């Protein structure tokens, strides 16, 4: 009887360990509660122009490199004469999870360096902000359900979105190292004209009311290969348009 209890207890402990491990994993598709199609996720580069009132104020370049299950996303955002942001996101296409992220931001009078490591729901980050002779540090070490904002935007063309779909999520901002409560909502289908041409698009809102958060209206092409065609930065009068 005693041996039977030991065996039962061992099996129970193993079961609890496996359940706990499963709970710690957070595939991207499950986090956004949406179906994904990564079969068309291949190496590519897209270029965008940033405009305010029709005038160019910056550029955005989004690079994707895929080698098997390892996918690298590179985000280069430049606000002319003001800010340059270089972000690197490592993504495991088998686990459907972010494994690491790096960000470097240069602006007038200072710079920001951030390094993030992720394992399922566990996220650990170290940030250093230097401005003049002042240095500030920030650390993040927490376990929760989260979605990386740059990955959410970068994978938008590969998410199978349904009309009028609404999804709430906890989003990690790579540049601010903050978590924002955001809501993704599929609005309608509209025709959008940008320097790269005219496209039938799916209009998607990504909104947050949290302090310091950035909300966007994102237009994704309906035809293949699907791409982000335009991004409107809510409340800032900026439009980011596909060039090629």
Helices and strands as residue ranges (DSSP letters): H 2-24, H 28-31, E 35-36, G 38-40, E 44-52, E 55-67, E 70-79, E 83-92, E 97-107, E 110-119, E 122-131, E 134-143, E 147-148, H 149-154, G 156-158, E 159-160, E 166-173, E 178-194, E 197-208, E 216-221, E 228-233, E 238-242
